[in-house]
Amino acid sequence: MVKATCQALAADIVAWRRDFHRHPELSYAESRTAGVVAGFLRQWGLDVREGVNGYGVVADLVGAAPGKTIALRADMDALAIVEETGLPYASEVPGVMHACGHDGHMAALLGAARVLSGMREKIAGTVRFLFQPAEEIPPGGAKGMIEAGALDGVDAIFGLHLWSEYPLGTFYTTLGPMMAAADMFTITVNGKGGHGGLPHKTVDSVVVASHLVMAAQQIISRQIDPLDTGVVTFGTLNSGSAFNVIADSAVLKGTVRSFRPEVREYLQQRLEQTAEAIAQLYGARIQVDYVRGYPPVVNHQAEAQAALAEAEQVFGAQNVGIMPPNMAGEDFAYYLQNVPGAFCFIGAGQPDQPVYPHHHPRFVIDERALPLAAEWLCRMALRYVA
């Protein structure tokens, strides 16, 4: 019955997703999105609380009998990206795009809420729907949602991510570590600017920054155990204003990824020490501002096995499996630090089409994944409260 109902609702789910896609909103600014979500949930008879950690929405579907409480979560924010898909429902907000699939996450969770709201008499317990703001920007919206009581009384939580790099009709998760801790840093190199033809009278901030970038790569390749996992990525290096001027300063920004707490601590320590050593070597001044981001996403084994079992009913056993850990980050990690649960990937890659990665201006998903995602969410809820 759930499968048939979700497929019958597919056109509506797709329409909701396209509406969100046309009207993307950045982190901590999801006012229209939250209003649309809350309106649907109230229409279907759920108990709705708005304004949770900004624009978060928490809605409870209380069943006909008492029982457990299971939470299902979707994120709502978009990215500061200029869309290049050419889709007829492309973003109408200049410079903002749903380039990570959050529009699909919301639509699928709304679909699950719609289906389950028609099954209230079969529910013993409560299904809590969490529509979370600000997944994309640390410290992330999950932490504030938890502090505002979103997990109060919750026995288990599940979430999903539509993933363009896995083909349509597939489902993957892990039985433990799944996504990395995601930290970020800003490094400011202060040298001594001057004439491009007289470098001996300067401290070239670009040269110093370049050596720092190269030296930092040795932290991963030569200073941590090869059996451990880590990433040090420099995403930006901004400096200078003219071709013949040696820049006075340079600013680098980047991210550090890891799984084990001791590796996370070591990578931060070594990056700061490397910057200090480079500064002394070249006579520059270097400031490192290091910000701890999300912890690693670590699934609970029993809940992950439950997710796999229900996924087999949706996708078929041959299309369900264990994935290798992913170095992307997700603030769903905070939920899993508080209650048992699992985070899962649902394949949304378009067959025979180029695969553009998440956060790309041409990122797309196959919308046929949406009713499948809604069905899996329904099954996870009913597994605990039916």
Contacts in CASP RR format, 6 or more apart in sequence:
PFRMAT RR
TARGET T0000
AUTHOR 0000-0000-0000
METHOD contacts of the structure
MODEL  1
MVKATCQALAADIVAWRRDFHRHPELSYAESRTAGVVAGFLRQWGLDVRE
GVNGYGVVADLVGAAPGKTIALRADMDALAIVEETGLPYASEVPGVMHAC
GHDGHMAALLGAARVLSGMREKIAGTVRFLFQPAEEIPPGGAKGMIEAGA
LDGVDAIFGLHLWSEYPLGTFYTTLGPMMAAADMFTITVNGKGGHGGLPH
KTVDSVVVASHLVMAAQQIISRQIDPLDTGVVTFGTLNSGSAFNVIADSA
VLKGTVRSFRPEVREYLQQRLEQTAEAIAQLYGARIQVDYVRGYPPVVNH
QAEAQAALAEAEQVFGAQNVGIMPPNMAGEDFAYYLQNVPGAFCFIGAGQ
PDQPVYPHHHPRFVIDERALPLAAEWLCRMALRYVA
2 115 0 8 1.000
2 375 0 8 1.000
2 378 0 8 1.000
2 379 0 8 1.000
2 382 0 8 1.000
3 314 0 8 1.000
3 375 0 8 1.000
5 115 0 8 1.000
6 13 0 8 1.000
6 111 0 8 1.000
6 115 0 8 1.000
6 371 0 8 1.000
6 372 0 8 1.000
6 374 0 8 1.000
6 375 0 8 1.000
6 378 0 8 1.000
7 371 0 8 1.000
7 375 0 8 1.000
9 111 0 8 1.000
9 114 0 8 1.000
9 115 0 8 1.000
9 371 0 8 1.000
9 374 0 8 1.000
10 368 0 8 1.000
10 370 0 8 1.000
10 371 0 8 1.000
12 111 0 8 1.000
12 114 0 8 1.000
13 107 0 8 1.000
13 108 0 8 1.000
13 110 0 8 1.000
13 111 0 8 1.000
13 370 0 8 1.000
13 371 0 8 1.000
13 374 0 8 1.000
14 107 0 8 1.000
14 367 0 8 1.000
14 370 0 8 1.000
16 40 0 8 1.000
16 106 0 8 1.000
16 107 0 8 1.000
16 110 0 8 1.000
16 111 0 8 1.000
17 103 0 8 1.000
17 104 0 8 1.000
17 106 0 8 1.000
17 107 0 8 1.000
17 367 0 8 1.000
17 370 0 8 1.000
18 89 0 8 1.000
18 103 0 8 1.000
19 36 0 8 1.000
20 33 0 8 1.000
20 36 0 8 1.000
20 98 0 8 1.000
20 102 0 8 1.000
20 103 0 8 1.000
20 104 0 8 1.000
20 106 0 8 1.000
20 107 0 8 1.000
21 87 0 8 1.000
21 89 0 8 1.000
21 90 0 8 1.000
21 91 0 8 1.000
21 98 0 8 1.000
21 103 0 8 1.000
22 89 0 8 1.000
22 90 0 8 1.000
22 91 0 8 1.000
22 92 0 8 1.000
23 32 0 8 1.000
23 33 0 8 1.000
23 91 0 8 1.000
23 92 0 8 1.000
23 93 0 8 1.000
24 78 0 8 1.000
24 79 0 8 1.000
24 91 0 8 1.000
24 93 0 8 1.000
24 96 0 8 1.000
24 97 0 8 1.000
24 98 0 8 1.000
24 103 0 8 1.000
25 31 0 8 1.000
25 32 0 8 1.000
25 33 0 8 1.000
25 76 0 8 1.000
25 77 0 8 1.000
25 78 0 8 1.000
25 93 0 8 1.000
25 96 0 8 1.000
26 77 0 8 1.000
26 78 0 8 1.000
26 79 0 8 1.000
26 80 0 8 1.000
26 96 0 8 1.000
27 77 0 8 1.000
27 133 0 8 1.000
27 134 0 8 1.000
27 135 0 8 1.000
27 136 0 8 1.000
27 137 0 8 1.000
27 140 0 8 1.000
28 54 0 8 1.000
28 55 0 8 1.000
28 77 0 8 1.000
28 133 0 8 1.000
28 134 0 8 1.000
28 137 0 8 1.000
29 55 0 8 1.000
29 77 0 8 1.000
30 55 0 8 1.000
30 56 0 8 1.000
30 76 0 8 1.000
30 77 0 8 1.000
30 133 0 8 1.000
30 134 0 8 1.000
31 55 0 8 1.000
33 55 0 8 1.000
33 76 0 8 1.000
33 106 0 8 1.000
34 50 0 8 1.000
34 51 0 8 1.000
34 55 0 8 1.000
34 56 0 8 1.000
34 57 0 8 1.000
34 76 0 8 1.000
34 131 0 8 1.000
34 133 0 8 1.000
35 50 0 8 1.000
35 57 0 8 1.000
37 57 0 8 1.000
37 76 0 8 1.000
37 106 0 8 1.000
37 110 0 8 1.000
37 131 0 8 1.000
38 48 0 8 1.000
38 50 0 8 1.000
38 57 0 8 1.000
38 59 0 8 1.000
39 48 0 8 1.000
40 110 0 8 1.000
40 113 0 8 1.000
40 114 0 8 1.000
41 48 0 8 1.000
41 57 0 8 1.000
41 59 0 8 1.000
41 110 0 8 1.000
41 113 0 8 1.000
41 129 0 8 1.000
42 48 0 8 1.000
44 113 0 8 1.000
44 114 0 8 1.000
44 117 0 8 1.000
44 118 0 8 1.000
45 61 0 8 1.000
45 117 0 8 1.000
46 59 0 8 1.000
46 60 0 8 1.000
46 61 0 8 1.000
46 113 0 8 1.000
46 117 0 8 1.000
46 129 0 8 1.000
47 59 0 8 1.000
47 60 0 8 1.000
47 61 0 8 1.000
47 62 0 8 1.000
48 57 0 8 1.000
48 58 0 8 1.000
48 59 0 8 1.000
49 57 0 8 1.000
49 58 0 8 1.000
49 59 0 8 1.000
50 56 0 8 1.000
50 57 0 8 1.000
51 57 0 8 1.000
52 58 0 8 1.000
52 144 0 8 1.000
52 145 0 8 1.000
52 148 0 8 1.000
52 149 0 8 1.000
52 150 0 8 1.000
53 132 0 8 1.000
53 133 0 8 1.000
53 134 0 8 1.000
53 141 0 8 1.000
53 144 0 8 1.000
53 145 0 8 1.000
53 147 0 8 1.000
53 148 0 8 1.000
54 133 0 8 1.000
55 76 0 8 1.000
55 133 0 8 1.000
56 76 0 8 1.000
56 130 0 8 1.000
56 131 0 8 1.000
56 132 0 8 1.000
56 133 0 8 1.000
56 145 0 8 1.000
57 129 0 8 1.000
57 130 0 8 1.000
57 131 0 8 1.000
58 128 0 8 1.000
58 129 0 8 1.000
58 130 0 8 1.000
58 131 0 8 1.000
58 145 0 8 1.000
58 149 0 8 1.000
58 150 0 8 1.000
59 113 0 8 1.000
59 128 0 8 1.000
59 129 0 8 1.000
59 131 0 8 1.000
60 126 0 8 1.000
60 127 0 8 1.000
60 128 0 8 1.000
60 129 0 8 1.000
61 113 0 8 1.000
61 116 0 8 1.000
61 117 0 8 1.000
61 120 0 8 1.000
61 123 0 8 1.000
61 126 0 8 1.000
61 127 0 8 1.000
61 128 0 8 1.000
61 129 0 8 1.000
62 120 0 8 1.000
62 123 0 8 1.000
62 125 0 8 1.000
62 126 0 8 1.000
63 120 0 8 1.000
63 121 0 8 1.000
63 123 0 8 1.000
63 124 0 8 1.000
63 125 0 8 1.000
63 126 0 8 1.000
63 127 0 8 1.000
63 385 0 8 1.000
64 120 0 8 1.000
64 121 0 8 1.000
64 122 0 8 1.000
64 123 0 8 1.000
64 124 0 8 1.000
65 123 0 8 1.000
65 124 0 8 1.000
65 125 0 8 1.000
66 124 0 8 1.000
66 125 0 8 1.000
67 124 0 8 1.000
67 125 0 8 1.000
67 126 0 8 1.000
67 385 0 8 1.000
68 125 0 8 1.000
68 126 0 8 1.000
68 155 0 8 1.000
68 156 0 8 1.000
68 384 0 8 1.000
68 385 0 8 1.000
69 125 0 8 1.000
69 126 0 8 1.000
69 127 0 8 1.000
69 128 0 8 1.000
69 153 0 8 1.000
69 154 0 8 1.000
69 155 0 8 1.000
69 385 0 8 1.000
70 126 0 8 1.000
70 127 0 8 1.000
70 128 0 8 1.000
70 154 0 8 1.000
70 155 0 8 1.000
70 156 0 8 1.000
70 157 0 8 1.000
70 158 0 8 1.000
70 380 0 8 1.000
70 381 0 8 1.000
70 384 0 8 1.000
70 385 0 8 1.000
71 127 0 8 1.000
71 128 0 8 1.000
71 129 0 8 1.000
71 130 0 8 1.000
71 150 0 8 1.000
71 151 0 8 1.000
71 154 0 8 1.000
71 156 0 8 1.000
71 157 0 8 1.000
71 158 0 8 1.000
71 335 0 8 1.000
71 339 0 8 1.000
72 109 0 8 1.000
72 112 0 8 1.000
72 127 0 8 1.000
72 128 0 8 1.000
72 129 0 8 1.000
72 130 0 8 1.000
72 157 0 8 1.000
72 158 0 8 1.000
72 159 0 8 1.000
72 377 0 8 1.000
72 380 0 8 1.000
72 381 0 8 1.000
73 109 0 8 1.000
73 129 0 8 1.000
73 130 0 8 1.000
73 131 0 8 1.000
73 132 0 8 1.000
73 157 0 8 1.000
73 158 0 8 1.000
73 159 0 8 1.000
73 332 0 8 1.000
73 335 0 8 1.000
74 102 0 8 1.000
74 104 0 8 1.000
74 105 0 8 1.000
74 106 0 8 1.000
74 108 0 8 1.000
74 109 0 8 1.000
74 129 0 8 1.000
74 130 0 8 1.000
74 131 0 8 1.000
74 132 0 8 1.000
74 159 0 8 1.000
75 102 0 8 1.000
75 105 0 8 1.000
75 106 0 8 1.000
75 131 0 8 1.000
75 132 0 8 1.000
75 133 0 8 1.000
75 135 0 8 1.000
75 136 0 8 1.000
76 102 0 8 1.000
76 106 0 8 1.000
76 131 0 8 1.000
76 132 0 8 1.000
76 133 0 8 1.000
76 135 0 8 1.000
77 102 0 8 1.000
77 133 0 8 1.000
77 134 0 8 1.000
77 135 0 8 1.000
77 136 0 8 1.000
77 137 0 8 1.000
78 91 0 8 1.000
78 93 0 8 1.000
78 96 0 8 1.000
78 97 0 8 1.000
78 98 0 8 1.000
78 99 0 8 1.000
78 100 0 8 1.000
78 102 0 8 1.000
78 103 0 8 1.000
78 136 0 8 1.000
79 96 0 8 1.000
79 97 0 8 1.000
79 98 0 8 1.000
79 99 0 8 1.000
79 100 0 8 1.000
79 136 0 8 1.000
79 359 0 8 1.000
80 95 0 8 1.000
80 96 0 8 1.000
81 95 0 8 1.000
81 96 0 8 1.000
81 97 0 8 1.000
81 99 0 8 1.000
81 359 0 8 1.000
81 360 0 8 1.000
81 361 0 8 1.000
82 94 0 8 1.000
82 95 0 8 1.000
82 97 0 8 1.000
82 361 0 8 1.000
83 90 0 8 1.000
83 91 0 8 1.000
83 95 0 8 1.000
83 97 0 8 1.000
83 99 0 8 1.000
83 361 0 8 1.000
84 361 0 8 1.000
84 362 0 8 1.000
85 361 0 8 1.000
85 362 0 8 1.000
85 363 0 8 1.000
85 364 0 8 1.000
87 364 0 8 1.000
91 97 0 8 1.000
91 98 0 8 1.000
97 361 0 8 1.000
97 363 0 8 1.000
98 104 0 8 1.000
99 358 0 8 1.000
99 359 0 8 1.000
99 360 0 8 1.000
99 361 0 8 1.000
99 363 0 8 1.000
100 136 0 8 1.000
100 358 0 8 1.000
100 359 0 8 1.000
100 363 0 8 1.000
101 161 0 8 1.000
101 162 0 8 1.000
101 348 0 8 1.000
101 358 0 8 1.000
101 363 0 8 1.000
101 365 0 8 1.000
102 135 0 8 1.000
104 162 0 8 1.000
104 365 0 8 1.000
104 370 0 8 1.000
104 373 0 8 1.000
105 160 0 8 1.000
105 161 0 8 1.000
105 162 0 8 1.000
105 373 0 8 1.000
106 131 0 8 1.000
107 370 0 8 1.000
108 160 0 8 1.000
108 162 0 8 1.000
108 370 0 8 1.000
108 371 0 8 1.000
108 373 0 8 1.000
108 374 0 8 1.000
108 377 0 8 1.000
109 129 0 8 1.000
109 131 0 8 1.000
109 374 0 8 1.000
109 377 0 8 1.000
111 374 0 8 1.000
111 377 0 8 1.000
112 129 0 8 1.000
112 374 0 8 1.000
112 377 0 8 1.000
112 378 0 8 1.000
112 381 0 8 1.000
113 127 0 8 1.000
113 129 0 8 1.000
115 374 0 8 1.000
115 378 0 8 1.000
116 123 0 8 1.000
116 127 0 8 1.000
116 378 0 8 1.000
116 381 0 8 1.000
116 382 0 8 1.000
119 382 0 8 1.000
122 382 0 8 1.000
122 386 0 8 1.000
123 381 0 8 1.000
123 382 0 8 1.000
123 385 0 8 1.000
123 386 0 8 1.000
124 385 0 8 1.000
124 386 0 8 1.000
125 385 0 8 1.000
126 385 0 8 1.000
127 381 0 8 1.000
127 385 0 8 1.000
128 150 0 8 1.000
128 154 0 8 1.000
130 145 0 8 1.000
130 150 0 8 1.000
130 157 0 8 1.000
132 141 0 8 1.000
132 142 0 8 1.000
132 145 0 8 1.000
133 141 0 8 1.000
134 140 0 8 1.000
134 141 0 8 1.000
135 141 0 8 1.000
135 142 0 8 1.000
135 330 0 8 1.000
135 331 0 8 1.000
135 332 0 8 1.000
138 182 0 8 1.000
138 184 0 8 1.000
138 291 0 8 1.000
138 293 0 8 1.000
138 294 0 8 1.000
138 331 0 8 1.000
139 293 0 8 1.000
139 331 0 8 1.000
140 294 0 8 1.000
140 331 0 8 1.000
141 331 0 8 1.000
142 331 0 8 1.000
142 332 0 8 1.000
142 333 0 8 1.000
142 334 0 8 1.000
142 335 0 8 1.000
143 331 0 8 1.000
143 334 0 8 1.000
144 150 0 8 1.000
145 151 0 8 1.000
146 334 0 8 1.000
146 335 0 8 1.000
146 338 0 8 1.000
151 157 0 8 1.000
151 335 0 8 1.000
151 338 0 8 1.000
151 339 0 8 1.000
154 339 0 8 1.000
155 339 0 8 1.000
155 340 0 8 1.000
155 384 0 8 1.000
156 303 0 8 1.000
156 339 0 8 1.000
156 340 0 8 1.000
156 341 0 8 1.000
156 384 0 8 1.000
157 335 0 8 1.000
157 336 0 8 1.000
157 339 0 8 1.000
157 340 0 8 1.000
157 341 0 8 1.000
158 303 0 8 1.000
158 307 0 8 1.000
158 341 0 8 1.000
158 342 0 8 1.000
158 343 0 8 1.000
158 344 0 8 1.000
158 377 0 8 1.000
158 380 0 8 1.000
159 332 0 8 1.000
159 342 0 8 1.000
159 343 0 8 1.000
159 344 0 8 1.000
159 377 0 8 1.000
160 343 0 8 1.000
160 344 0 8 1.000
160 345 0 8 1.000
160 346 0 8 1.000
160 373 0 8 1.000
160 376 0 8 1.000
160 377 0 8 1.000
161 330 0 8 1.000
161 343 0 8 1.000
161 344 0 8 1.000
161 345 0 8 1.000
161 346 0 8 1.000
162 345 0 8 1.000
162 346 0 8 1.000
162 347 0 8 1.000
162 348 0 8 1.000
162 365 0 8 1.000
162 369 0 8 1.000
162 373 0 8 1.000
163 172 0 8 1.000
163 345 0 8 1.000
163 346 0 8 1.000
163 347 0 8 1.000
163 348 0 8 1.000
163 349 0 8 1.000
163 358 0 8 1.000
164 347 0 8 1.000
164 348 0 8 1.000
164 349 0 8 1.000
164 350 0 8 1.000
164 355 0 8 1.000
164 356 0 8 1.000
164 357 0 8 1.000
164 358 0 8 1.000
164 363 0 8 1.000
164 364 0 8 1.000
164 365 0 8 1.000
165 349 0 8 1.000
165 355 0 8 1.000
165 357 0 8 1.000
166 172 0 8 1.000
166 345 0 8 1.000
166 346 0 8 1.000
166 347 0 8 1.000
166 348 0 8 1.000
166 349 0 8 1.000
167 347 0 8 1.000
167 349 0 8 1.000
167 351 0 8 1.000
168 347 0 8 1.000
168 348 0 8 1.000
168 349 0 8 1.000
168 350 0 8 1.000
168 351 0 8 1.000
168 366 0 8 1.000
168 368 0 8 1.000
168 369 0 8 1.000
169 315 0 8 1.000
169 319 0 8 1.000
169 346 0 8 1.000
169 347 0 8 1.000
169 369 0 8 1.000
169 372 0 8 1.000
170 315 0 8 1.000
170 319 0 8 1.000
170 320 0 8 1.000
170 346 0 8 1.000
170 347 0 8 1.000
171 308 0 8 1.000
171 311 0 8 1.000
171 314 0 8 1.000
171 315 0 8 1.000
171 319 0 8 1.000
171 320 0 8 1.000
171 321 0 8 1.000
171 344 0 8 1.000
171 345 0 8 1.000
171 346 0 8 1.000
171 347 0 8 1.000
171 376 0 8 1.000
172 320 0 8 1.000
172 321 0 8 1.000
172 322 0 8 1.000
172 323 0 8 1.000
172 344 0 8 1.000
172 345 0 8 1.000
172 347 0 8 1.000
173 299 0 8 1.000
173 304 0 8 1.000
173 307 0 8 1.000
173 308 0 8 1.000
173 311 0 8 1.000
173 321 0 8 1.000
173 322 0 8 1.000
173 323 0 8 1.000
173 342 0 8 1.000
173 343 0 8 1.000
173 344 0 8 1.000
173 345 0 8 1.000
174 299 0 8 1.000
174 304 0 8 1.000
174 322 0 8 1.000
174 323 0 8 1.000
174 324 0 8 1.000
174 325 0 8 1.000
175 299 0 8 1.000
175 301 0 8 1.000
175 304 0 8 1.000
175 305 0 8 1.000
175 322 0 8 1.000
176 298 0 8 1.000
176 299 0 8 1.000
176 300 0 8 1.000
176 301 0 8 1.000
176 304 0 8 1.000
177 259 0 8 1.000
177 296 0 8 1.000
177 297 0 8 1.000
177 298 0 8 1.000
177 299 0 8 1.000
177 325 0 8 1.000
178 296 0 8 1.000
178 297 0 8 1.000
178 298 0 8 1.000
178 299 0 8 1.000
178 323 0 8 1.000
178 325 0 8 1.000
178 326 0 8 1.000
178 343 0 8 1.000
179 296 0 8 1.000
179 297 0 8 1.000
179 325 0 8 1.000
179 326 0 8 1.000
179 327 0 8 1.000
179 328 0 8 1.000
179 329 0 8 1.000
179 330 0 8 1.000
179 332 0 8 1.000
179 333 0 8 1.000
179 343 0 8 1.000
180 229 0 8 1.000
180 230 0 8 1.000
180 231 0 8 1.000
180 257 0 8 1.000
180 258 0 8 1.000
180 259 0 8 1.000
180 296 0 8 1.000
180 297 0 8 1.000
180 325 0 8 1.000
180 326 0 8 1.000
180 327 0 8 1.000
180 328 0 8 1.000
180 329 0 8 1.000
181 257 0 8 1.000
181 258 0 8 1.000
181 259 0 8 1.000
181 264 0 8 1.000
181 292 0 8 1.000
181 293 0 8 1.000
181 294 0 8 1.000
181 295 0 8 1.000
181 296 0 8 1.000
181 329 0 8 1.000
181 333 0 8 1.000
182 255 0 8 1.000
182 256 0 8 1.000
182 257 0 8 1.000
182 293 0 8 1.000
182 294 0 8 1.000
182 328 0 8 1.000
182 329 0 8 1.000
183 255 0 8 1.000
183 256 0 8 1.000
183 257 0 8 1.000
183 258 0 8 1.000
183 264 0 8 1.000
183 267 0 8 1.000
183 268 0 8 1.000
183 290 0 8 1.000
183 291 0 8 1.000
183 292 0 8 1.000
183 293 0 8 1.000
184 253 0 8 1.000
184 254 0 8 1.000
184 255 0 8 1.000
184 256 0 8 1.000
184 290 0 8 1.000
184 291 0 8 1.000
184 293 0 8 1.000
185 253 0 8 1.000
185 254 0 8 1.000
185 255 0 8 1.000
185 256 0 8 1.000
185 271 0 8 1.000
185 288 0 8 1.000
185 289 0 8 1.000
185 290 0 8 1.000
185 291 0 8 1.000
186 251 0 8 1.000
186 252 0 8 1.000
186 253 0 8 1.000
186 254 0 8 1.000
186 288 0 8 1.000
186 289 0 8 1.000
187 209 0 8 1.000
187 212 0 8 1.000
187 251 0 8 1.000
187 252 0 8 1.000
187 253 0 8 1.000
187 275 0 8 1.000
187 286 0 8 1.000
187 287 0 8 1.000
187 288 0 8 1.000
187 289 0 8 1.000
188 249 0 8 1.000
188 250 0 8 1.000
188 251 0 8 1.000
188 252 0 8 1.000
188 286 0 8 1.000
188 287 0 8 1.000
188 289 0 8 1.000
189 205 0 8 1.000
189 208 0 8 1.000
189 209 0 8 1.000
189 212 0 8 1.000
189 239 0 8 1.000
189 249 0 8 1.000
189 250 0 8 1.000
189 251 0 8 1.000
189 252 0 8 1.000
189 279 0 8 1.000
189 284 0 8 1.000
189 285 0 8 1.000
189 286 0 8 1.000
190 205 0 8 1.000
190 248 0 8 1.000
190 249 0 8 1.000
190 284 0 8 1.000
190 285 0 8 1.000
190 286 0 8 1.000
190 287 0 8 1.000
191 202 0 8 1.000
191 203 0 8 1.000
191 204 0 8 1.000
191 205 0 8 1.000
191 208 0 8 1.000
191 248 0 8 1.000
191 249 0 8 1.000
191 283 0 8 1.000
191 284 0 8 1.000
191 285 0 8 1.000
192 201 0 8 1.000
192 202 0 8 1.000
192 203 0 8 1.000
192 248 0 8 1.000
193 202 0 8 1.000
193 203 0 8 1.000
193 204 0 8 1.000
193 205 0 8 1.000
193 245 0 8 1.000
193 246 0 8 1.000
193 247 0 8 1.000
193 248 0 8 1.000
194 201 0 8 1.000
194 202 0 8 1.000
194 245 0 8 1.000
194 246 0 8 1.000
194 248 0 8 1.000
195 201 0 8 1.000
195 202 0 8 1.000
195 244 0 8 1.000
195 245 0 8 1.000
195 246 0 8 1.000
196 202 0 8 1.000
196 244 0 8 1.000
196 245 0 8 1.000
196 246 0 8 1.000
197 244 0 8 1.000
199 246 0 8 1.000
202 246 0 8 1.000
203 282 0 8 1.000
203 283 0 8 1.000
203 284 0 8 1.000
204 246 0 8 1.000
204 247 0 8 1.000
205 239 0 8 1.000
205 246 0 8 1.000
205 247 0 8 1.000
205 248 0 8 1.000
205 249 0 8 1.000
205 250 0 8 1.000
205 284 0 8 1.000
206 239 0 8 1.000
206 240 0 8 1.000
206 246 0 8 1.000
206 247 0 8 1.000
206 250 0 8 1.000
207 282 0 8 1.000
208 250 0 8 1.000
208 278 0 8 1.000
208 279 0 8 1.000
208 282 0 8 1.000
208 284 0 8 1.000
208 286 0 8 1.000
209 237 0 8 1.000
209 239 0 8 1.000
209 250 0 8 1.000
209 252 0 8 1.000
211 278 0 8 1.000
211 281 0 8 1.000
211 282 0 8 1.000
212 252 0 8 1.000
212 274 0 8 1.000
212 275 0 8 1.000
212 278 0 8 1.000
212 286 0 8 1.000
213 234 0 8 1.000
213 237 0 8 1.000
213 252 0 8 1.000
215 274 0 8 1.000
215 277 0 8 1.000
215 278 0 8 1.000
216 232 0 8 1.000
216 234 0 8 1.000
216 271 0 8 1.000
216 274 0 8 1.000
217 232 0 8 1.000
219 232 0 8 1.000
219 267 0 8 1.000
219 270 0 8 1.000
219 271 0 8 1.000
219 274 0 8 1.000
220 230 0 8 1.000
220 231 0 8 1.000
220 232 0 8 1.000
223 266 0 8 1.000
223 270 0 8 1.000
224 230 0 8 1.000
224 263 0 8 1.000
224 266 0 8 1.000
224 267 0 8 1.000
228 258 0 8 1.000
228 259 0 8 1.000
228 260 0 8 1.000
228 263 0 8 1.000
229 257 0 8 1.000
229 258 0 8 1.000
229 259 0 8 1.000
229 263 0 8 1.000
229 325 0 8 1.000
229 327 0 8 1.000
230 256 0 8 1.000
230 257 0 8 1.000
230 258 0 8 1.000
230 259 0 8 1.000
230 263 0 8 1.000
230 267 0 8 1.000
230 327 0 8 1.000
231 255 0 8 1.000
231 256 0 8 1.000
231 257 0 8 1.000
231 258 0 8 1.000
231 327 0 8 1.000
232 255 0 8 1.000
232 256 0 8 1.000
232 267 0 8 1.000
232 271 0 8 1.000
233 254 0 8 1.000
233 255 0 8 1.000
233 256 0 8 1.000
233 257 0 8 1.000
234 252 0 8 1.000
234 253 0 8 1.000
234 254 0 8 1.000
235 252 0 8 1.000
235 253 0 8 1.000
235 254 0 8 1.000
235 255 0 8 1.000
236 251 0 8 1.000
236 252 0 8 1.000
236 253 0 8 1.000
236 254 0 8 1.000
237 250 0 8 1.000
237 251 0 8 1.000
237 252 0 8 1.000
238 250 0 8 1.000
238 251 0 8 1.000
238 252 0 8 1.000
239 247 0 8 1.000
239 249 0 8 1.000
239 250 0 8 1.000
239 251 0 8 1.000
240 247 0 8 1.000
240 250 0 8 1.000
241 247 0 8 1.000
256 264 0 8 1.000
256 267 0 8 1.000
256 268 0 8 1.000
256 271 0 8 1.000
257 327 0 8 1.000
257 329 0 8 1.000
258 264 0 8 1.000
258 267 0 8 1.000
258 296 0 8 1.000
259 296 0 8 1.000
259 325 0 8 1.000
268 290 0 8 1.000
271 288 0 8 1.000
271 290 0 8 1.000
272 288 0 8 1.000
272 290 0 8 1.000
275 286 0 8 1.000
275 288 0 8 1.000
276 286 0 8 1.000
278 284 0 8 1.000
278 286 0 8 1.000
279 285 0 8 1.000
279 286 0 8 1.000
294 329 0 8 1.000
294 330 0 8 1.000
294 331 0 8 1.000
294 333 0 8 1.000
294 334 0 8 1.000
295 333 0 8 1.000
295 334 0 8 1.000
295 337 0 8 1.000
296 333 0 8 1.000
297 329 0 8 1.000
297 330 0 8 1.000
297 332 0 8 1.000
297 333 0 8 1.000
297 336 0 8 1.000
297 343 0 8 1.000
298 333 0 8 1.000
298 336 0 8 1.000
299 336 0 8 1.000
299 341 0 8 1.000
299 342 0 8 1.000
299 343 0 8 1.000
300 336 0 8 1.000
300 340 0 8 1.000
300 341 0 8 1.000
300 342 0 8 1.000
302 340 0 8 1.000
303 340 0 8 1.000
303 341 0 8 1.000
303 342 0 8 1.000
304 341 0 8 1.000
304 342 0 8 1.000
304 344 0 8 1.000
306 342 0 8 1.000
306 380 0 8 1.000
306 383 0 8 1.000
307 342 0 8 1.000
307 344 0 8 1.000
307 376 0 8 1.000
307 380 0 8 1.000
308 320 0 8 1.000
308 321 0 8 1.000
310 376 0 8 1.000
310 379 0 8 1.000
310 380 0 8 1.000
310 383 0 8 1.000
311 320 0 8 1.000
311 344 0 8 1.000
311 376 0 8 1.000
312 320 0 8 1.000
313 379 0 8 1.000
314 372 0 8 1.000
314 375 0 8 1.000
314 376 0 8 1.000
314 379 0 8 1.000
315 372 0 8 1.000
315 376 0 8 1.000
323 345 0 8 1.000
328 358 0 8 1.000
330 343 0 8 1.000
332 343 0 8 1.000
335 341 0 8 1.000
336 342 0 8 1.000
336 343 0 8 1.000
344 376 0 8 1.000
346 369 0 8 1.000
346 372 0 8 1.000
346 373 0 8 1.000
346 376 0 8 1.000
347 366 0 8 1.000
347 369 0 8 1.000
348 365 0 8 1.000
348 366 0 8 1.000
348 369 0 8 1.000
349 355 0 8 1.000
349 365 0 8 1.000
349 366 0 8 1.000
349 369 0 8 1.000
350 364 0 8 1.000
350 365 0 8 1.000
350 366 0 8 1.000
351 366 0 8 1.000
353 364 0 8 1.000
354 362 0 8 1.000
356 362 0 8 1.000
356 363 0 8 1.000
356 364 0 8 1.000
357 363 0 8 1.000
END
